Amino acid sequence: MEGGKEKGERARKGGINMPNRALISLVLKVSGNVNADIGVGTRIPLKKIITWNHEVKPFVSARCIRRCIREKLYEKGFPIDPLQMIGPPGREQLGDIGDPVKYVDDDIFGFLKPQEPPIHRSSPIKVSHLISLRHAEVKVEFAARFPRDFLEKYEQHYPAPFEIELADWLGKLNVMVSDRIGRFSNDELTDELKKQLGEQKTLDENERIKRLSGFLEVLLWEGWTFPRGAQNPSVPEYYYAIIALTKRFAPIFGYVDVTEDGKLNESLMENMRRMYGWLLDKLYILNYKDGCYLQYAFKPHESEGTFIEEKIEENLDSKSIKGIIKEISNYIVLG
């Protein structure tokens, strides 16, 4: 029976039609209350989980991350699904239009169009929660709405007090990008869209690359503004990005962590390369703070059944990050 390593090497040679993937893990710093949870009395709490060993780990939901990226894509000129009212009279609610040909978010994040039969697209880009890597101390800030007595005419009343939970933390965001961007199946399209696309049911390669590049520019470079859950806009602070290009799935996310002083745990990165390098085509490690990045290329070694690792270290600037985004996009779309 053919083993996993032999299958992986045969996939590299084209013996198996494996999908191209990008596995991306970001280490970001978050400050404040950027994705507030449901209010408890007069308090605006953080979204957070309590671990088995009683650590408090704040998080930002995947839905919130997608909303932030969706807004940035709209700013970049991409058409975004405006939603529509659906449901019986008196019980209408907002729902997807469900046009992945026209709307980029319906394509990359998927949609559900409730009809008979329903039309559903599973997201070709999977986004995790952004969860703190360590226990975080949650602080409470007291605030109040006071009468505006500096105005000539104002409402006289007692102040309305409330509290806001705040925290500073380093978190990890995991993203999986597949080659299904701009490619559709029959059950993801209406009859009208099937006629529009023809037999291939695929967008033009240039449009697919444009959509993926726009997403990666937001994810890896430009960043986004979190919702004003605590009356205070906040943006994620970039520390590291680990990007693996592979035709096989490799569980690299568990190896992305930081040391006690907030530096990338390089020993875990080394273990990951030694364990899964034969599954990868390329690996990028972006260090935003120090302005540099490492690029690893992995090539199978025929005689030994292992792989050869080639390492390049370069400066990280606007030109190099554009080149990295272009290489990821071409790898995913063009193969």
GUVEXFI-934838 format. One line per field, with one value per residue (C-alpha): residue in one letter; chain; x, y, z. Coordinates in pm, whole numbers. Last residue first. Layout:
resn <- (A,...)
chain <- (A,...)
x <- (X,...)
y <- (Y,...)
z <- (Z,...)
This chain:
resn <- (G,L,V,I,Y,N,S,I,E,K,I,I,G,K,I,S,K,S,D,L,N,E,E,I,K,E,E,I,F,T,G,E,S,E,H,P,K,F,A,Y,Q,L,Y,C,G,D,K,Y,N,L,I,Y,L,K,D,L,L,W,G,Y,M,R,R,M,N,E,M,L,S,E,N,L,K,G,D,E,T,V,D,V,Y,G,F,I,P,A,F,R,K,T,L,A,I,I,A,Y,Y,Y,E,P,V,S,P,N,Q,A,G,R,P,F,T,W,G,E,W,L,L,V,E,L,F,G,S,L,R,K,I,R,E,N,E,D,L,T,K,Q,E,G,L,Q,K,K,L,E,D,T,L,E,D,N,S,F,R,G,I,R,D,S,V,M,V,N,L,K,G,L,W,D,A,L,E,I,E,F,P,A,P,Y,H,Q,E,Y,K,E,L,F,D,R,P,F,R,A,A,F,E,V,K,V,E,A,H,R,L,S,I,L,H,S,V,K,I,P,S,S,R,H,I,P,P,E,Q,P,K,L,F,G,F,I,D,D,D,V,Y,K,V,P,D,G,I,D,G,L,Q,E,R,G,P,P,G,I,M,Q,L,P,D,I,P,F,G,K,E,Y,L,K,E,R,I,C,R,R,I,C,R,A,S,V,F,P,K,V,E,H,N,W,T,I,I,K,K,L,P,I,R,T,G,V,G,I,D,A,N,V,N,G,S,V,K,L,V,L,S,I,L,A,R,N,P,M,N,I,G,G,K,R,A,R,E,G,K,E,K,G,G,E,M)
chain <- (A,A,A,A,A,A,A,A,A,A,A,A,A,A,A,A,A,A,A,A,A,A,A,A,A,A,A,A,A,A,A,A,A,A,A,A,A,A,A,A,A,A,A,A,A,A,A,A,A,A,A,A,A,A,A,A,A,A,A,A,A,A,A,A,A,A,A,A,A,A,A,A,A,A,A,A,A,A,A,A,A,A,A,A,A,A,A,A,A,A,A,A,A,A,A,A,A,A,A,A,A,A,A,A,A,A,A,A,A,A,A,A,A,A,A,A,A,A,A,A,A,A,A,A,A,A,A,A,A,A,A,A,A,A,A,A,A,A,A,A,A,A,A,A,A,A,A,A,A,A,A,A,A,A,A,A,A,A,A,A,A,A,A,A,A,A,A,A,A,A,A,A,A,A,A,A,A,A,A,A,A,A,A,A,A,A,A,A,A,A,A,A,A,A,A,A,A,A,A,A,A,A,A,A,A,A,A,A,A,A,A,A,A,A,A,A,A,A,A,A,A,A,A,A,A,A,A,A,A,A,A,A,A,A,A,A,A,A,A,A,A,A,A,A,A,A,A,A,A,A,A,A,A,A,A,A,A,A,A,A,A,A,A,A,A,A,A,A,A,A,A,A,A,A,A,A,A,A,A,A,A,A,A,A,A,A,A,A,A,A,A,A,A,A,A,A,A,A,A,A,A,A,A,A,A,A,A,A,A,A,A,A,A,A,A,A,A,A,A,A,A,A,A,A,A,A,A,A,A,A,A,A,A,A,A)
x <- (-154,-302,-552,-390,-24,-90,-261,12,284,105,59,429,530,310,471,815,736,565,847,973,1348,1470,1584,1598,1596,1602,1494,1561,1313,1306,1274,1651,1726,1445,1493,1164,1186,1077,1111,1144,1102,1191,1066,1192,1065,1147,791,620,800,662,734,671,656,666,577,465,396,766,812,559,758,1093,923,687,969,1161,857,808,1170,1116,844,756,842,594,828,672,728,480,279,221,283,-84,-166,63,-180,-79,-342,-188,-136,60,149,217,189,297,221,372,326,48,-149,-522,-720,-941,-1234,-1369,-1734,-1695,-1842,-1707,-1658,-1294,-1105,-910,-562,-373,-108,-180,-559,-658,-408,-492,-861,-781,-534,-800,-1056,-810,-672,-1024,-1101,-783,-859,-1205,-1487,-1574,-1894,-1712,-2035,-2163,-2117,-2426,-2647,-2556,-2613,-2971,-3044,-2932,-2590,-2436,-2603,-2435,-2083,-1876,-1523,-1439,-1250,-1250,-868,-874,-773,-750,-726,-614,-616,-397,-416,-190,-377,-472,-798,-1106,-1446,-1672,-1892,-2203,-2333,-2626,-2569,-2871,-3093,-3120,-3168,-2980,-3030,-2738,-2496,-2208,-2455,-2445,-2596,-2352,-2336,-2118,-1799,-1616,-1347,-1318,-997,-964,-626,-543,-445,-242,-277,-586,-838,-916,-1200,-1133,-1171,-1233,-1197,-1370,-1694,-1964,-2224,-2593,-2901,-3222,-3467,-3708,-3573,-3342,-3021,-2729,-2392,-2020,-1728,-1518,-1798,-2086,-1828,-1723,-2073,-2148,-2063,-2128,-2495,-2669,-2904,-2829,-3085,-3229,-3553,-3922,-4169,-4466,-4507,-4329,-3950,-3678,-3563,-3248,-2872,-2635,-2397,-2063,-1921,-1541,-1410,-1132,-1365,-1603,-1317,-1248,-1611,-1603,-1278,-1442,-1757,-1548,-1356,-1684,-1826,-1504,-1562,-1308,-1162,-1066,-891,-944,-746,-929,-728,-1009,-1025,-1266,-1372,-1410,-1622,-1567,-1839,-2039,-2169,-2489,-2690,-2506,-2462,-2422,-2056,-1841,-1620,-1340,-1318,-970,-648,-575,-231,-210,-38,-159,-180,-228,-272,-278,-418,-379,-617,-468,-495,-283,13,123,478,399,104,342,561,261,136,481,488,141,224,130,0)
y <- (2634,2936,3041,2942,2972,3294,3451,3344,3476,3809,3851,3778,4028,4298,4219,4265,4603,4750,4644,4329,4291,3950,3614,3312,2944,2630,2307,1976,1697,1331,1005,966,924,1143,1447,1637,2017,2262,2639,2853,3231,3436,3789,4125,4457,4395,4468,4302,3969,3763,3389,3247,2876,2717,2385,2210,1845,1751,2045,1891,1750,1928,2252,2233,2153,2455,2679,2545,2632,2978,3077,3417,3689,3824,3822,3503,3325,3333,3062,2912,2537,2440,2622,2398,2110,2037,1988,1889,2093,2344,2709,2792,3146,3247,3611,3798,4110,4322,4560,4516,4840,5012,5250,5359,5378,5039,4816,5046,4771,4683,4880,4684,4568,4702,4435,4069,4042,4351,4290,3920,3988,4220,3968,3694,3907,4029,3677,3545,3837,3777,3406,3475,3339,2972,2782,2608,2518,2873,3154,3363,3060,2916,3259,3270,2916,3013,2904,2715,2380,2369,2410,2726,2855,3221,3130,2750,2734,2717,2971,2865,3139,3124,3431,3424,3673,3900,4085,4422,4425,4640,4583,4888,5020,5239,5547,5766,6109,6264,6489,6836,6826,7108,7460,7703,7416,7362,7172,6871,6634,6350,6010,5795,5592,5347,5133,4770,4581,4229,4068,3840,3472,3385,3321,3542,3427,3572,3342,3137,3231,2978,3106,2889,2951,2694,2816,2750,2772,2661,2438,2605,2940,3065,3195,3096,3256,3194,3395,3425,3430,3593,3845,3929,4018,3993,3631,3512,3627,3515,3800,3718,3776,4056,3974,3969,3837,4065,3935,3600,3586,3785,4146,4194,4198,4468,4195,4372,4509,4555,4912,4903,5059,4766,4525,4708,4666,4293,4255,4404,4192,3878,3954,4012,3680,3508,3636,3846,3678,3738,3453,3425,3137,2907,2590,2444,2769,3059,3223,3589,3843,4159,4300,4625,4674,4859,4539,4271,4383,4129,4094,4378,4331,4589,4635,4777,4665,4381,4260,4028,3697,3578,3220,3150,2817,2869,2587,2434,2148,1800,1630,1326,1212,1573,1535,1703,1465,1171,1310,1346,997,854,1037,914,550,347,0)
z <- (-1021,-1201,-935,-605,-707,-901,-601,-359,-592,-639,-263,-207,-477,-327,10,-146,-302,3,234,405,365,249,388,155,260,45,213,38,96,200,4,8,-362,-495,-272,-278,-303,-35,-76,235,239,543,598,716,853,1219,1335,1039,1057,769,763,417,334,-9,-172,145,231,258,499,740,1033,988,891,1189,1431,1305,1345,1699,1778,1631,1879,1737,1986,2243,2545,2685,2354,2068,1895,1551,1561,1602,1278,1072,1030,668,396,65,-251,-47,-5,361,498,848,931,1225,1440,1289,1509,1456,1415,1670,1658,1999,2102,2274,2004,1736,1481,1403,1139,883,782,482,438,499,521,323,45,56,-15,-305,-447,-431,-615,-880,-933,-996,-1227,-1427,-1451,-1601,-1390,-1390,-1462,-1752,-1934,-1974,-1723,-1807,-1872,-1532,-1375,-1503,-1388,-1036,-921,-626,-709,-1050,-914,-906,-961,-890,-575,-556,-537,-157,108,472,735,1099,1327,1638,1924,2123,2396,2544,2742,2805,2968,2951,3233,3238,3420,3308,3465,3644,3438,3287,2910,2736,2604,2621,2580,2826,3045,2820,3078,3146,2981,3201,3197,3420,3259,3361,3305,3171,3228,2939,2952,2646,2272,2245,1984,1638,1536,1225,857,579,223,-40,155,97,-151,-92,-311,-140,-333,-292,-175,98,-60,160,94,48,184,-135,-397,-211,-88,-445,-563,-936,-1014,-660,-678,-359,-276,86,360,575,755,675,932,867,516,464,434,259,259,55,105,-32,-166,-215,-542,-518,-530,-269,-12,-71,-6,320,430,350,546,856,814,769,1089,1279,1159,1265,1618,1803,2109,2470,2655,3029,3179,3421,3350,3133,2937,2992,2666,2583,2396,2593,2816,2789,3144,3244,3288,3097,2738,2457,2358,2227,1923,1955,2331,2384,2222,1979,1877,1580,1503,1162,1035,665,488,111,-97,-443,-510,-575,-914,-836,-1047,-1095,-970,-636,-590,-636,-356,-125,-209,-136,198,294,221,-87,0)
